[in-house]
Amino acid sequence: MGIVAWIVLGLVAGALAKLLLPGRDPGGLVVTTLIGIAGSFVGGWIASRFLDRKVTAHFFDLTTWASAIGGALVLLILYRIFFGNSRN
């Protein structure tokens, strides 16, 4: 799976993470989208490195999607913890 596919996957994973974790994000839509893209990379790396699951093979693989959405959720939660109270 190429870099463009990972970016598309990250965009969708970020949107799904936002749906699963509703609320106001300090950075808005653009930052949430970037967090989704970064989360797909982080989730894919964690799954391949520590869970011994190859996630780069197929775009429609359930493991690939689960790791991307999980990574996006983790980064979104961390972002809210560190920057959530900065816009009051």
C-alpha positions as CSV (number, residue, x, y, z in Angstrom):
1,M,0.0,0.0,0.0
2,G,1.5,3.3,-1.0
3,I,1.7,6.7,0.7
4,V,-1.4,8.0,-1.0
5,A,-3.4,5.1,0.2
6,W,-2.2,5.7,3.7
7,I,-3.2,9.3,3.5
8,V,-6.7,8.4,2.3
9,L,-6.9,5.8,5.0
10,G,-5.8,8.4,7.5
11,L,-8.5,10.9,6.4
12,V,-11.2,8.3,6.8
13,A,-9.7,7.0,10.0
14,G,-9.6,10.6,11.4
15,A,-13.2,11.1,10.5
16,L,-14.3,7.9,12.1
17,A,-12.3,8.6,15.2
18,K,-14.0,12.0,15.4
19,L,-17.4,10.2,15.1
20,L,-16.4,7.8,17.9
21,L,-15.0,10.6,20.1
22,P,-17.4,13.5,19.6
23,G,-16.8,16.9,21.2
24,R,-15.0,20.1,20.5
25,D,-11.4,19.8,19.3
26,P,-9.0,22.6,20.0
27,G,-7.7,22.6,16.5
28,G,-10.8,22.2,14.4
29,L,-11.3,20.1,11.3
30,V,-7.9,20.6,9.8
31,V,-6.0,19.5,12.9
32,T,-8.3,16.6,13.4
33,T,-7.7,15.4,9.8
34,L,-3.9,15.7,10.3
35,I,-4.2,13.7,13.5
36,G,-6.1,11.1,11.6
37,I,-3.4,10.8,9.0
38,A,-0.7,10.7,11.7
39,G,-2.7,8.2,13.7
40,S,-3.0,5.8,10.7
41,F,0.8,5.8,10.4
42,V,1.3,5.4,14.2
43,G,-1.4,2.7,14.4
44,G,0.1,0.8,11.4
45,W,3.6,1.0,12.9
46,I,2.4,-0.2,16.3
47,A,0.5,-3.1,14.8
48,S,3.4,-4.2,12.6
49,R,6.1,-3.7,15.2
50,F,4.5,-4.9,18.4
51,L,1.6,-7.1,17.4
52,D,3.4,-8.8,14.5
53,R,0.6,-7.9,12.1
54,K,1.5,-6.8,8.6
55,V,-0.8,-3.9,7.7
56,T,0.7,-2.7,4.5
57,A,-0.6,-5.5,2.3
58,H,-4.2,-4.6,1.5
59,F,-6.2,-1.4,1.7
60,F,-9.4,-3.2,2.7
61,D,-7.9,-5.4,5.4
62,L,-9.7,-5.2,8.8
63,T,-6.4,-5.1,10.7
64,T,-5.2,-2.1,8.7
65,W,-8.4,-0.2,9.4
66,A,-8.6,-1.1,13.1
67,S,-5.0,0.0,13.6
68,A,-5.5,3.2,11.7
69,I,-8.6,4.1,13.6
70,G,-7.0,3.1,16.9
71,G,-4.0,5.2,16.3
72,A,-6.2,8.2,15.4
73,L,-8.2,7.7,18.5
74,V,-5.1,7.6,20.7
75,L,-3.6,10.7,19.1
76,L,-6.9,12.5,19.3
77,I,-7.2,11.7,23.0
78,L,-3.6,12.8,23.7
79,Y,-4.2,16.0,21.7
80,R,-7.2,16.8,23.8
81,I,-5.4,16.1,27.0
82,F,-2.5,18.4,26.2
83,F,-4.2,21.1,24.2
84,G,-7.9,20.8,25.2
85,N,-8.0,23.6,27.7
86,S,-6.1,26.2,25.6
87,R,-9.2,27.5,23.8
88,N,-11.7,28.6,26.5
